[in-house]
């Protein structure tokens, strides 16, 4: 409490801390960006009033809980901002201590006391600054690219966040595994930025990230999609040559199938045709069999009578 007496202001010592009631502790992040609730000064609703939260010893843990509670992704940065008015300091809440595993800030230890300093907690979550989108010139959004050792390469990175148009953003192109930098560029809008890699291009896994300086702290986005770049001394065939070779193969296969179908159809037609003069096979077989085997010829039913010498065939002589 402050008392003005005899041209002097007297301030009492801090009161004893009081644990806040859980139902009185919804949170919000306040910033100058319209339509964004995932970055800014941390405030808590206490006794029907929104009060800024003081900077504490567990800022990172508190930030993780707040981003989780607001559904804003993961924590990018947690710091503090200087209070702009004395009224903010008078209405502040502190201190807040979390382990970082809580689902909501109301599960943390909250003391209702005025900030001893003018430092208020500021938090930036990942949904406020999404990762850039990486693409390779001439290839698009791919995961791997082969480059000849004598050829250059261009990589583009874009931050698709309309609310950041006109803001100061830095895009860095790095090795995704070692984080070695291949260059950085300042942007004042969300237009794509292009990195020109001269030959010979260093092989590796490339990615980019964005850095935003719009608060009283630096917020870095997570990494973009990656692309694996390999290099060599052989020139890969052009797309036109590959398409031509595939077309020739398909054409040859079609011709081969057509020929095979034609031969099969022709053979079936010959098998189904009937000759004009065709001798039954059974008759030919029977005739040949009769010539080769005389025993199969039918016996003649002819009765031959013996005729004595000098006798008549018509009136044979009867001997009594």
C-alpha positions in Angstrom: 0.0 0.0 0.0 1.2 3.5 -0.7 0.4 6.6 1.4 1.1 10.2 0.3 1.8 12.4 3.4 3.5 15.7 3.7 4.7 15.8 0.1 6.2 12.3 0.5 5.0 8.9 -0.7 5.3 6.0 1.8 5.1 2.4 0.6 4.4 -0.4 3.0 6.2 -3.7 2.8 4.8 -6.6 0.8 1.8 -8.4 2.2 1.8 -12.1 2.9 1.2 -14.2 -0.2 -2.2 -15.7 -0.7 -2.8 -18.8 -2.9 -5.2 -18.1 -5.7 -8.4 -20.0 -6.1 -8.2 -22.3 -9.2 -11.5 -21.2 -10.7 -10.2 -17.6 -10.7 -7.1 -18.2 -12.8 -7.9 -18.4 -16.6 -5.0 -17.0 -18.6 -4.4 -15.1 -21.8 -1.5 -13.6 -23.9 -1.9 -10.0 -24.9 0.0 -8.4 -27.8 -0.4 -5.7 -30.5 -1.1 -8.4 -33.1 -4.8 -8.6 -33.8 -6.3 -12.1 -34.0 -3.4 -13.7 -32.2 -3.7 -15.3 -28.8 -0.4 -17.3 -28.8 2.1 -14.6 -27.9 2.5 -11.6 -25.7 2.3 -10.5 -22.1 0.9 -13.2 -19.7 -2.2 -12.1 -17.8 -4.4 -13.9 -15.3 -8.0 -13.3 -14.3 -8.1 -12.7 -10.6 -11.2 -11.4 -8.8 -12.8 -10.4 -12.1 -9.8 -8.4 -13.2 -7.1 -9.2 -15.7 -3.7 -8.8 -14.0 -0.2 -9.2 -15.6 2.0 -11.9 -14.2 5.4 -11.1 -12.8 8.6 -12.6 -14.1 9.7 -15.5 -11.9 12.3 -18.2 -11.5 10.5 -20.8 -13.6 9.6 -18.8 -16.7 10.3 -21.7 -19.1 8.1 -24.1 -17.2 5.3 -21.5 -16.9 5.6 -20.9 -20.7 5.2 -24.6 -21.5 2.1 -24.8 -19.4 0.5 -21.7 -20.9 1.1 -22.8 -24.5 -0.4 -26.2 -23.7 -3.4 -24.6 -21.9 -4.1 -22.2 -24.8 -3.7 -24.9 -27.5 -0.9 -22.8 -29.1 1.7 -25.6 -29.7 5.0 -25.7 -28.0 7.0 -22.9 -26.3 9.4 -20.9 -28.5 10.6 -18.4 -25.9 9.8 -17.1 -22.5 11.1 -13.8 -21.1 10.0 -10.6 -19.7 8.8 -7.2 -20.8 9.2 -3.9 -18.9 5.9 -2.6 -17.5 4.8 0.5 -19.4 2.8 2.0 -16.6 2.8 2.1 -12.9 -0.8 0.8 -13.0 0.4 -2.5 -14.5 2.8 -3.0 -11.6 0.1 -2.2 -9.0 -2.3 -4.8 -10.6 0.3 -7.5 -11.2 0.3 -11.0 -9.8 3.3 -12.9 -8.6 4.9 -15.1 -8.3 3.9 -18.2 -10.3 5.9 -21.4 -10.0 5.3 -24.5 -12.2 7.1 -27.8 -12.9 6.2 -27.6 -16.6 4.1 -30.8 -16.6 0.8 -29.2 -15.5 -2.2 -29.1 -17.9 -3.3 -25.6 -16.8 -1.7 -22.7 -15.0 -4.2 -22.9 -12.2 -2.5 -26.2 -11.1 0.7 -24.2 -10.4 1.7 -22.4 -7.2 0.3 -18.8 -7.6 0.9 -16.0 -5.0 -1.3 -12.9 -5.1 1.2 -10.2 -4.4 2.4 -7.2 -6.3 5.5 -7.5 -8.5 8.6 -6.4 -6.7 10.0 -5.2 -10.0 8.6 -3.8 -13.3 9.4 -7.0 -15.2 6.3 -8.8 -16.5 6.2 -12.3 -18.0 6.1 -12.5 -21.8 5.6 -15.8 -23.8 5.7 -16.7 -27.5 4.3 -20.1 -28.6 4.9 -21.9 -31.9 1.5 -21.3 -33.4 2.3 -17.6 -33.5 5.5 -18.2 -35.6 5.0 -21.3 -37.7 8.0 -22.9 -39.4 8.9 -21.8 -42.9 8.2 -23.9 -46.0 11.3 -24.9 -47.9 11.4 -25.7 -51.7 14.1 -26.2 -54.3 14.0 -24.2 -57.5 13.2 -26.4 -60.4 12.2 -29.3 -58.2 9.5 -27.9 -55.9 8.7 -29.4 -52.5 10.9 -32.5 -52.5 12.7 -34.5 -49.9 15.9 -35.2 -51.8 17.8 -33.7 -54.8 20.8 -34.8 -56.8 23.1 -32.0 -58.0 26.2 -32.2 -60.2 29.3 -30.9 -58.6 29.6 -28.2 -61.2 26.0 -27.0 -60.9 24.6 -24.4 -58.5 21.3 -24.7 -56.6 18.6 -22.3 -55.3 16.6 -22.9 -52.2 13.6 -20.8 -51.2 12.0 -20.4 -47.7 8.6 -18.8 -47.0 6.8 -17.9 -43.8 3.1 -18.1 -44.6 1.7 -15.9 -41.8 -0.3 -12.9 -42.9 -0.2 -11.1 -39.6 3.5 -10.8 -39.8 3.5 -9.0 -43.1 5.7 -6.0 -42.8 7.4 -7.2 -39.7 11.1 -7.8 -39.3 11.9 -11.5 -39.8 15.2 -13.2 -40.3 15.3 -16.5 -42.3 18.3 -18.8 -41.7 19.3 -21.7 -44.0 21.1 -24.4 -41.9 22.2 -28.0 -41.8 19.3 -29.7 -40.1 21.7 -32.1 -38.2 24.6 -29.9 -37.3 22.8 -26.5 -37.4 25.7 -25.0 -39.3 24.5 -21.9 -41.1 24.6 -21.5 -44.9 23.4 -17.9 -44.7 20.7 -15.6 -43.4 18.5 -12.9 -44.8 16.3 -10.2 -43.4 12.8 -9.8 -44.6 10.1 -7.2 -44.1 7.2 -9.3 -45.4 6.1 -12.9 -45.9 7.5 -13.0 -49.5 9.8 -16.0 -50.3 13.5 -15.5 -49.8 15.9 -17.4 -52.0 19.4 -18.7 -51.1 21.7 -19.2 -54.1 24.2 -22.0 -53.4 27.2 -21.8 -55.8 29.0 -24.9 -57.1 30.2 -27.1 -55.7 27.1 -27.4 -53.4 27.9 -28.9 -50.0 25.9 -32.2 -49.6 23.8 -32.6 -46.5 20.3 -32.2 -45.0 19.1 -28.6 -45.5 16.3 -26.8 -43.5 15.4 -23.2 -42.6 13.9 -21.4 -39.6 12.5 -17.9 -38.9 13.5 -15.5 -36.1 11.1 -12.8 -35.0 12.2 -9.7 -33.1 8.8 -8.1 -32.5 8.7 -8.6 -28.8 11.3 -7.6 -26.1 12.8 -11.0 -26.7 13.9 -13.2 -29.7 11.6 -15.9 -30.8 12.8 -18.7 -33.2 10.5 -21.0 -35.0 10.9 -24.7 -35.3 12.7 -26.1 -38.4 11.0 -26.3 -41.8 10.7 -29.4 -43.9 14.1 -30.8 -44.9 15.7 -31.7 -48.2 18.7 -34.2 -48.6 21.1 -32.9 -51.2 23.6 -35.3 -52.7 26.3 -34.5 -55.3 28.2 -36.4 -57.9 30.0 -36.3 -61.3 27.5 -38.0 -63.5 24.7 -36.2 -65.3 21.3 -37.7 -64.8 19.2 -38.2 -68.0 16.8 -35.5 -68.9 13.1 -35.9 -68.3 12.5 -35.9 -72.1 14.9 -38.8 -72.7 13.3 -40.8 -69.9 9.8 -40.2 -71.3 11.0 -41.1 -74.8 12.5 -44.4 -73.6 9.4 -45.4 -71.7 7.2 -44.6 -74.8 9.4 -46.8 -77.0 9.2 -49.6 -74.5 5.4 -49.4 -74.3 5.1 -49.2 -78.1 7.2 -52.3 -78.5 5.3 -54.2 -75.9 2.0 -53.2 -77.7 3.3 -54.4 -81.1 4.4 -57.7 -79.6 1.1 -58.3 -77.9 -0.7 -57.5 -81.2 1.4 -60.1 -83.1 0.9 -62.8 -80.6 -2.9 -62.3 -80.6 -2.9 -62.4 -84.4 -1.1 -65.7 -84.5 -3.4 -67.3 -82.0 -6.4 -66.1 -83.9 -5.0 -67.5 -87.2 -4.3 -70.9 -85.7 -7.8 -71.2 -84.3 -9.3 -70.3 -87.7 -7.3 -73.1 -89.4 -8.3 -75.7 -86.8 -12.0 -74.9 -87.3 -11.9 -75.0 -91.2 -13.5 -78.2 -93.0 -11.7 -79.7 -96.2 -13.8 -80.0 -99.4 -12.7 -83.7 -100.1 -11.8 -85.7 -97.1 -11.8 -89.5 -97.0 -13.0 -91.0 -93.7 -10.0 -92.2 -91.7 -11.9 -95.3 -90.6 -12.4 -96.6 -94.2 -8.8 -96.1 -95.1 -7.7 -97.9 -92.0 -10.1 -100.8 -92.7 -8.9 -101.3 -96.3 -5.3 -101.3 -95.3 -6.0 -103.8 -92.6 -7.7 -106.2 -95.0 -4.8 -106.1 -97.5 -2.3 -106.8 -94.9 -4.2 -109.7 -93.2 -5.9 -112.1 -95.7 -7.6 -114.0 -92.9 -9.9 -111.2 -92.4 -11.4 -111.5 -96.0 -14.9 -113.2 -95.8 -15.1 -116.8 -97.1 -16.9 -117.3 -100.5 -20.2 -119.3 -100.0 -19.5 -121.4 -103.2 -20.0 -125.2 -103.2 -17.5 -127.0 -105.6 -18.4 -130.6 -106.6 -15.8 -133.1 -107.8 -16.4 -134.2 -111.5 -14.9 -137.7 -112.5 -13.2 -138.1 -115.9 -15.6 -138.5 -118.8 -18.5 -137.6 -116.7 -20.9 -134.8 -117.1 -21.0 -132.0 -114.8 -24.7 -131.7 -115.4 -25.6 -135.5 -115.0 -23.2 -137.2 -112.8 -22.9 -141.0 -113.1 -24.1 -142.9 -110.1 -22.4 -146.2 -109.3 -24.5 -148.8 -107.8 
